[in-house]
Amino acid sequence: MEGERPLVATEEYERLGGKKLSLIDVLAQSVGFVGPVFVAAFIIPLMFGFNAAGRGAGTSAGLAVLLSAIGIFGLAWIVATYAKRIHAAGSVYDYVSEGLGKTLGATSGWLYYGGTIILTTGLGVLLGGYVNDFLLPAWDIDPGIPNWVFDAIFALGLFAVLYFGVQISTRVQLTFALISIAVVLIFFITVIVDLGADNDVAKAFDPSPAGGFSGILFGVLYGVLAFVGFETAANLAEETADPKRSIPRAVLGAVGIVTVFYLIAAYVEVAGFGFDLSLILDPAVASAPLFALADPSSPFGSEFWLKITLLVVFLDMLAVFIGAAVASTRGVFALARDRRLPGAFAKVSKYGTPIGAIVFLLVVQAVLIFVAEANDTLLALPGLPHYFSVFAWAATFGAFALLVVYFLMSIGGLFGLTDPQGRVGVIVAALVGIVVTGAAIFGSFYKVPSPTLLAPIYALVWGIVGLVYMVLVKGREPASATLPDLRA
């Protein structure tokens, strides 16, 4: 009939497996990607002031965590609002497209998923070295296996988890994340109990020791990094049974869960050292305060706790590894399905998983493992194992790429989310997101030395290349706009 929308040959668009995922599955994806235990072990010290700028929240890290969480909640509100109406794989780049147009949207997808791929493969290089140099020695095991062999084993395991069904990926993440969070929380509670009368929660929220709000704000710059990946449940919307309800709840729920964990972690990691900033920022402590507290030389630690914390941090690293890979493969699939990337990357296996994107990710992983093994001066940082230097650079690249996309998504929210109902909330959330991500982007450059400084610079170059590419490669009408079940 005249005026009706013409039928679209939807069979031309590749489809992932059935809508099997529950709220728990997608919540596991967001929490698993964030990696709260890994963050507590290695990232929270950046908020204290153990960073290139040499400035942070010090013993007031709890306040910095709280302010960071408020900013991230603004971003989460934007994601949750979009998630109620767009239910496609690779939804994050569709969100930017809604507000800023298809070209910038596709460019953000190029940047975002390029970042998650680099983050995934960088972590894949870290795992082998962590097992060889930290985990196994703690258990008096010397397998005599090179780091790259462990890396290859983990890569093969990742392929199996990704290939045989998305529920396997999310359930493995859920298992690793639950075990690691529960164990570390128990340890933190024992520290708090042992502190007894020395507990002083108010100190963790007092800005005075940090030199006022200037120090707190530097803590917030790095605190935002601790939440990177909170939105990745949205990448599984197409495979979720009730995406309109489950994805928003997963995104907001992940921010809430992680915030509570970080508040406890930040408090314990300063209170456990007597709120003594000189001790907290001692490289022997600040490089990994969780392990320093669990060490037998600590009044709260023991041989048992050191072994257990080393193990659960490893499990959380695996959860991040899987979560980042799941997000990456869904994003590559979505861009390829819309023909912004070669269509071969959109091929789907008999299990309903994006096999073309999975193979691509594993090829990149193999290349990085080989390059890191062949050249031990690549991106080397003084005093750090080479595999950790490679990971630090990859994590900086990935986090910066995601921050830029968060920034674009916040701006786009002002133009793409124009429904009168809830408009005020969207405007407030978008402005908060713009301020927080803009500040975090500034922190990615401020006093950062080379070669780490090269990571955000290269990420910007990667984004510019993507913009030129997307101007030339128009693709086809996005699946999120064409397939009726991918849009509410």
C-alpha positions as CSV (number, residue, x, y, z in Angstrom):
1,M,0.0,0.0,0.0
2,E,1.1,3.6,-0.7
3,G,2.9,5.1,2.3
4,E,4.0,1.8,3.8
5,R,7.7,1.0,4.3
6,P,9.0,-1.2,1.6
7,L,10.0,-4.8,2.5
8,V,13.7,-5.3,3.0
9,A,15.5,-8.5,2.0
10,T,16.6,-9.2,5.5
11,E,18.0,-12.6,4.6
12,E,21.0,-10.7,3.1
13,Y,22.1,-9.7,6.6
14,E,24.1,-12.2,8.5
15,R,22.6,-13.2,11.9
16,L,24.1,-14.4,15.1
17,G,22.7,-17.3,17.2
18,G,19.3,-17.3,19.0
19,K,18.4,-14.9,21.8
20,K,19.5,-17.1,24.7
21,L,21.3,-14.7,27.1
22,S,19.8,-13.6,30.4
23,L,20.4,-10.6,32.6
24,I,23.0,-12.6,34.5
25,D,24.9,-13.4,31.3
26,V,25.1,-9.8,30.1
27,L,25.8,-8.5,33.6
28,A,28.8,-11.0,33.6
29,Q,30.0,-9.5,30.3
30,S,30.1,-6.0,31.7
31,V,31.6,-6.9,35.0
32,G,34.0,-9.4,33.4
33,F,35.4,-6.9,31.0
34,V,35.9,-4.3,33.7
35,G,37.9,-6.8,35.8
36,P,37.4,-5.3,39.2
37,V,40.0,-7.5,41.0
38,F,42.6,-6.8,38.4
39,V,41.9,-3.1,38.7
40,A,42.2,-3.3,42.5
41,A,45.5,-5.0,42.1
42,F,47.1,-2.7,39.6
43,I,45.0,0.3,38.6
44,I,43.7,1.8,41.8
45,P,47.3,2.9,42.8
46,L,47.1,5.3,39.8
47,M,44.4,7.1,41.8
48,F,46.6,7.4,44.8
49,G,49.2,9.3,42.8
50,F,51.4,6.4,41.6
51,N,51.3,7.7,38.0
52,A,53.2,9.7,35.4
53,A,51.8,13.0,36.6
54,G,52.8,12.2,40.2
55,R,49.5,13.6,41.5
56,G,46.4,11.9,42.8
57,A,43.9,11.6,45.6
58,G,46.3,10.0,48.0
59,T,44.6,8.6,51.1
60,S,41.3,10.2,49.9
61,A,41.0,7.6,47.1
62,G,37.5,6.7,48.3
63,L,36.3,10.1,47.4
64,A,37.9,9.9,44.0
65,V,36.2,6.6,43.4
66,L,32.9,8.0,44.3
67,L,33.3,11.0,42.0
68,S,34.5,8.8,39.2
69,A,31.5,6.6,39.7
70,I,29.1,9.6,39.4
71,G,30.7,10.5,36.1
72,I,30.5,7.0,34.8
73,F,26.9,6.7,35.9
74,G,26.2,9.6,33.6
75,L,27.7,7.6,30.7
76,A,25.9,4.5,31.8
77,W,22.6,6.4,31.7
78,I,23.2,7.4,28.1
79,V,24.1,3.8,27.1
80,A,21.1,2.4,29.0
81,T,18.7,4.9,27.3
82,Y,20.1,3.9,23.8
83,A,19.9,0.2,24.8
84,K,16.2,0.4,25.2
85,R,15.8,1.1,21.5
86,I,18.7,-0.4,19.7
87,H,19.4,-4.2,20.1
88,A,22.1,-5.0,17.6
89,A,25.5,-6.5,18.0
90,G,28.1,-3.7,18.0
91,S,25.5,-1.4,19.5
92,V,28.0,1.1,20.8
93,Y,28.8,2.4,17.3
94,D,25.1,2.5,16.5
95,Y,24.6,4.8,19.5
96,V,27.1,7.3,18.1
97,S,25.5,7.0,14.7
98,E,22.1,8.0,16.1
99,G,23.5,11.3,17.4
100,L,26.4,12.3,15.1
101,G,25.6,10.5,11.8
102,K,26.6,7.3,10.2
103,T,30.1,8.3,9.2
104,L,31.2,9.4,12.6
105,G,29.3,6.4,14.0
106,A,31.2,4.0,11.9
107,T,34.5,5.8,12.7
108,S,33.7,5.4,16.4
109,G,33.2,1.7,15.8
110,W,36.6,1.5,14.0
111,L,38.2,3.2,16.9
112,Y,36.3,1.4,19.7
113,Y,36.7,-2.1,18.4
114,G,40.3,-1.4,17.3
115,G,40.9,-0.4,21.0
116,T,39.2,-3.6,22.4
117,I,41.2,-5.8,20.0
118,I,44.5,-4.2,21.1
119,L,43.5,-4.5,24.7
120,T,42.5,-8.2,24.2
121,T,45.7,-9.1,22.5
122,G,47.9,-7.1,24.8
123,L,46.4,-9.0,27.7
124,G,47.0,-12.2,25.8
125,V,50.8,-11.4,25.9
126,L,50.7,-10.6,29.6
127,L,49.1,-13.9,30.7
128,G,52.0,-16.1,29.9
129,G,54.5,-13.9,31.7
130,Y,52.2,-13.5,34.8
131,V,51.9,-17.3,35.1
132,N,55.6,-17.9,34.6
133,D,56.9,-15.2,36.8
134,F,54.3,-14.8,39.6
135,L,51.6,-17.5,39.8
136,L,53.6,-20.7,39.4
137,P,56.6,-19.6,41.5
138,A,54.2,-18.9,44.4
139,W,53.2,-22.5,44.2
140,D,56.8,-23.7,43.8
141,I,56.2,-24.9,40.3
142,D,58.7,-24.5,37.5
143,P,57.3,-25.9,34.2
144,G,60.2,-24.7,32.1
145,I,57.8,-23.5,29.4
146,P,58.5,-20.2,27.6
147,N,56.0,-17.4,28.0
148,W,54.9,-17.6,24.4
149,V,53.8,-21.2,24.8
150,F,51.5,-20.2,27.6
151,D,50.2,-17.3,25.5
152,A,49.5,-19.7,22.6
153,I,47.7,-22.1,25.0
154,F,45.5,-19.3,26.3
155,A,44.8,-18.1,22.7
156,L,43.6,-21.6,21.7
157,G,41.4,-21.8,24.9
158,L,40.0,-18.4,24.0
159,F,39.1,-19.7,20.5
160,A,37.2,-22.6,22.0
161,V,35.3,-20.4,24.5
162,L,34.3,-17.9,21.7
163,Y,33.5,-20.5,19.0
164,F,31.2,-23.0,20.8
165,G,28.5,-20.6,21.9
166,V,28.2,-17.2,23.5
167,Q,26.7,-18.7,26.7
168,I,29.9,-20.5,27.3
169,S,31.8,-17.2,27.1
170,T,29.5,-15.4,29.5
171,R,29.3,-18.3,32.0
172,V,33.0,-18.7,32.1
173,Q,33.4,-15.0,32.7
174,L,30.7,-15.2,35.5
175,T,32.5,-18.1,37.2
176,F,35.9,-16.4,37.1
177,A,34.6,-13.0,38.2
178,L,32.4,-14.4,41.0
179,I,35.3,-16.5,42.5
180,S,37.8,-13.7,42.3
181,I,35.5,-10.9,43.7
182,A,34.3,-13.2,46.5
183,V,37.8,-14.2,47.6
184,V,39.2,-10.7,47.5
185,L,36.2,-9.3,49.4
186,I,36.7,-11.9,52.1
187,F,40.4,-10.9,52.3
188,F,39.4,-7.2,52.5
189,I,36.9,-7.9,55.3
190,T,39.6,-9.7,57.3
191,V,41.9,-6.7,56.9
192,I,39.1,-4.4,58.1
193,V,38.4,-6.6,61.1
194,D,42.1,-6.9,62.0
195,L,42.4,-3.1,61.8
196,G,39.8,-2.8,64.6
197,A,40.0,0.6,66.3
198,D,42.4,1.8,63.5
199,N,39.6,1.9,61.0
200,D,38.7,5.5,60.0
201,V,36.4,5.5,57.0
202,A,36.1,9.3,57.1
203,K,39.8,9.7,56.1
204,A,39.1,8.0,52.7
205,F,36.6,10.8,51.9
206,D,38.5,13.7,53.3
207,P,40.1,15.8,50.5
208,S,42.6,17.6,52.8
209,P,45.4,15.0,52.7
210,A,45.2,15.1,48.9
211,G,45.9,18.8,48.8
212,G,42.3,19.8,48.3
213,F,40.1,19.0,45.2
214,S,43.0,19.4,42.8
215,G,44.5,16.1,44.0
216,I,41.0,14.5,44.1
217,L,40.4,15.5,40.5
218,F,43.7,13.9,39.4
219,G,42.5,10.8,41.2
220,V,39.2,11.0,39.2
221,L,41.2,11.2,35.9
222,Y,42.6,7.8,36.6
223,G,39.5,6.6,38.3
224,V,37.5,6.7,35.1
225,L,39.9,4.2,33.6
226,A,38.9,1.7,36.3
227,F,35.4,1.5,34.8
228,V,36.3,1.1,31.2
229,G,34.2,-1.7,29.7
230,F,31.1,-1.2,31.8
231,E,29.0,-0.7,28.6
232,T,30.0,-4.0,26.8
233,A,26.8,-5.8,27.7
234,A,25.3,-3.7,24.9
235,N,27.4,-5.7,22.4
236,L,25.4,-8.8,23.3
237,A,21.9,-7.2,22.8
238,E,21.3,-9.2,19.6
239,E,21.8,-12.5,21.5
240,T,19.8,-11.5,24.6
241,A,16.3,-12.8,25.3
242,D,14.9,-9.5,26.5
243,P,17.4,-6.8,25.5
244,K,15.2,-3.8,26.2
245,R,15.1,-4.7,29.9
246,S,18.3,-6.7,30.4
247,I,20.9,-4.5,28.8
248,P,20.1,-1.3,30.6
249,R,19.9,-3.2,33.9
250,A,23.2,-4.9,33.2
251,V,25.0,-1.7,32.3
252,L,23.7,0.3,35.3
253,G,24.0,-2.8,37.6
254,A,27.7,-3.3,36.6
255,V,28.5,0.3,37.5
256,G,26.8,-0.1,40.9
257,I,28.5,-3.5,41.7
258,V,32.0,-2.3,40.6
259,T,31.6,1.0,42.5
260,V,30.9,-0.8,45.8
261,F,33.8,-3.1,45.3
262,Y,36.2,-0.2,44.4
263,L,35.1,1.8,47.5
264,I,36.0,-1.2,49.7
265,A,39.3,-1.8,47.8
266,A,40.4,1.8,47.9
267,Y,39.7,2.1,51.6
268,V,41.5,-1.2,52.5
269,E,44.5,-0.3,50.3
270,V,45.1,2.9,52.3
271,A,43.9,1.9,55.7
272,G,45.9,-1.3,55.6
273,F,49.0,0.9,55.3
274,G,48.0,3.2,58.2
275,F,47.0,6.1,55.8
276,D,50.7,6.7,55.4
277,L,51.1,8.2,51.9
278,S,54.8,7.8,51.8
279,L,54.4,4.0,52.4
280,I,51.4,3.7,50.1
281,L,53.3,5.4,47.2
282,D,56.5,3.3,47.8
283,P,57.0,1.5,44.5
284,A,57.3,-1.8,46.4
285,V,53.7,-1.3,47.6
286,A,52.1,0.9,45.0
287,S,53.0,-1.4,42.1
288,A,50.5,-4.0,43.5
289,P,49.1,-3.0,47.0
290,L,46.8,-6.1,47.0
291,F,49.7,-8.4,46.9
292,A,51.7,-6.2,49.4
293,L,48.8,-6.6,51.9
294,A,48.5,-10.3,51.3
295,D,52.3,-10.9,51.6
296,P,53.5,-12.9,54.7
297,S,55.5,-9.8,55.8
298,S,52.3,-7.8,56.1
299,P,50.4,-8.0,59.5
300,F,47.3,-9.0,57.4
301,G,48.9,-11.5,55.1
302,S,50.2,-15.0,55.0
303,E,51.6,-17.6,52.5
304,F,48.0,-18.8,52.0
305,W,46.6,-15.3,51.2
306,L,49.4,-14.4,48.9
307,K,48.9,-17.6,46.8
308,I,45.2,-17.2,46.7
309,T,45.3,-13.5,45.7
310,L,47.8,-14.3,43.0
311,L,45.5,-17.0,41.7
312,V,42.2,-15.0,41.8
313,V,43.9,-12.0,40.0
314,F,44.8,-14.5,37.3
315,L,41.2,-15.7,37.1
316,D,40.0,-12.1,36.8
317,M,42.6,-11.5,34.1
318,L,41.1,-14.4,32.2
319,A,37.6,-12.9,32.6
320,V,38.8,-9.6,31.2
321,F,40.5,-11.5,28.3
322,I,37.3,-13.3,27.4
323,G,35.1,-10.2,27.9
324,A,37.3,-8.0,25.7
325,A,37.4,-10.7,23.1
326,V,33.6,-11.2,23.1
327,A,33.1,-7.4,22.7
328,S,35.7,-7.2,19.9
329,T,34.3,-10.1,17.9
330,R,30.7,-8.7,18.0
331,G,31.9,-5.3,17.0
332,V,33.9,-6.6,14.0
333,F,31.0,-8.7,13.0
334,A,28.6,-5.8,13.1
335,L,30.9,-3.5,11.1
336,A,31.4,-6.3,8.5
337,R,27.6,-7.0,8.4
338,D,27.0,-3.4,7.5
339,R,29.9,-3.8,5.0
340,R,32.0,-1.1,6.7
341,L,34.6,-4.0,6.9
342,P,35.0,-6.9,4.4
343,G,32.0,-9.2,4.5
344,A,34.1,-12.2,5.3
345,F,34.4,-10.9,8.8
346,A,30.7,-11.3,9.2
347,K,30.7,-15.1,8.6
348,V,28.8,-17.0,11.3
349,S,29.5,-20.5,12.6
350,K,27.0,-23.3,13.0
351,Y,26.9,-22.4,16.7
352,G,25.7,-18.9,15.9
353,T,29.1,-17.3,16.8
354,P,31.0,-14.8,14.6
355,I,33.7,-17.1,13.3
356,G,35.0,-14.6,10.8
357,A,35.7,-12.0,13.5
358,I,37.0,-14.7,15.9
359,V,39.6,-15.9,13.4
360,F,40.6,-12.3,12.7
361,L,41.1,-11.6,16.4
362,L,43.2,-14.7,16.9
363,V,45.4,-13.8,13.9
364,V,46.1,-10.4,15.5
365,Q,46.8,-12.2,18.8
366,A,49.3,-14.6,17.1
367,V,51.1,-11.7,15.4
368,L,51.5,-9.7,18.6
369,I,52.7,-12.8,20.5
370,F,55.3,-13.3,17.7
371,V,56.4,-9.7,17.6
372,A,56.7,-9.4,21.4
373,E,58.7,-12.6,21.6
374,A,61.0,-11.6,18.6
375,N,61.7,-8.1,19.8
376,D,62.2,-7.6,23.5
377,T,62.9,-3.9,23.1
378,L,59.5,-3.1,21.6
379,L,57.7,-0.6,23.8
380,A,60.0,-1.5,26.7
381,L,59.6,0.4,30.0
382,P,62.4,0.7,32.5
383,G,62.3,-1.8,35.3
384,L,59.4,-3.8,34.0
385,P,59.2,-7.2,32.3
386,H,58.8,-6.8,28.5
387,Y,55.4,-8.6,28.4
388,F,54.1,-6.1,31.0
389,S,55.4,-3.2,29.0
390,V,53.6,-4.5,25.9
391,F,50.4,-4.9,27.9
392,A,50.7,-1.5,29.6
393,W,51.0,0.1,26.1
394,A,48.1,-1.9,24.7
395,A,45.9,-1.1,27.7
396,T,46.6,2.6,27.4
397,F,45.8,2.5,23.6
398,G,42.6,0.6,24.3
399,A,41.4,2.6,27.2
400,F,42.1,5.9,25.4
401,A,40.2,4.7,22.3
402,L,37.2,3.8,24.4
403,L,37.3,7.1,26.2
404,V,37.2,9.0,22.9
405,V,34.1,7.0,21.9
406,Y,32.5,7.7,25.3
407,F,33.1,11.4,24.7
408,L,31.5,11.2,21.2
409,M,28.6,9.1,22.6
410,S,28.0,11.7,25.3
411,I,27.9,14.6,22.7
412,G,25.7,12.5,20.4
413,G,23.3,11.8,23.2
414,L,22.3,15.5,23.2
415,F,21.2,15.1,19.5
416,G,20.2,11.4,19.3
417,L,18.1,11.1,22.5
418,T,15.5,13.8,21.9
419,D,12.3,12.2,23.4
420,P,10.6,14.7,25.7
421,Q,10.2,12.0,28.4
422,G,13.5,11.9,30.3
423,R,15.1,14.6,28.3
424,V,16.4,16.5,31.3
425,G,18.0,13.4,32.6
426,V,19.7,12.7,29.3
427,I,21.0,16.3,29.1
428,V,22.5,16.1,32.6
429,A,24.0,12.6,32.0
430,A,25.5,13.8,28.6
431,L,27.1,16.9,30.2
432,V,28.5,14.8,33.0
433,G,29.9,12.3,30.5
434,I,31.4,15.0,28.4
435,V,33.2,16.6,31.4
436,V,34.5,13.3,32.9
437,T,35.7,11.7,29.6
438,G,37.2,15.0,28.5
439,A,39.2,15.2,31.7
440,A,40.3,11.6,31.4
441,I,41.4,12.2,27.8
442,F,43.5,15.1,29.1
443,G,45.0,12.8,31.7
444,S,46.0,10.4,29.0
445,F,48.5,13.0,27.8
446,Y,49.5,15.1,30.8
447,K,53.1,14.4,31.7
448,V,52.9,10.9,30.3
449,P,56.4,9.8,29.1
450,S,57.3,7.9,25.9
451,P,56.7,5.1,24.9
452,T,53.4,5.1,26.8
453,L,52.6,8.6,25.4
454,L,52.7,7.0,21.9
455,A,49.6,4.9,22.7
456,P,47.0,7.7,22.8
457,I,48.8,9.4,19.9
458,Y,48.7,6.2,17.8
459,A,45.0,5.8,18.9
460,L,44.2,9.2,17.5
461,V,46.0,8.4,14.2
462,W,44.1,5.1,14.1
463,G,40.9,7.1,14.5
464,I,41.8,9.6,11.7
465,V,42.6,6.6,9.4
466,G,39.2,5.2,10.3
467,L,37.5,8.5,9.5
468,V,39.1,8.6,6.0
469,Y,38.2,4.9,5.4
470,M,34.6,5.4,6.5
471,V,34.2,8.4,4.2
472,L,35.3,6.2,1.3
473,V,33.6,3.0,2.3
474,K,29.9,3.8,2.7
475,G,28.7,0.3,3.4
476,R,25.0,-0.4,3.4
477,E,22.1,0.5,5.5
478,P,22.9,-0.6,9.1
479,A,21.3,-3.8,10.3
480,S,20.1,-1.9,13.4
481,A,18.0,0.3,11.1
482,T,16.8,-2.5,8.7
483,L,16.1,-5.6,10.8
484,P,12.9,-5.0,12.8
485,D,13.9,-7.1,15.8
486,L,17.1,-5.0,16.3
487,R,15.2,-1.8,17.1
488,A,12.4,-1.2,19.6
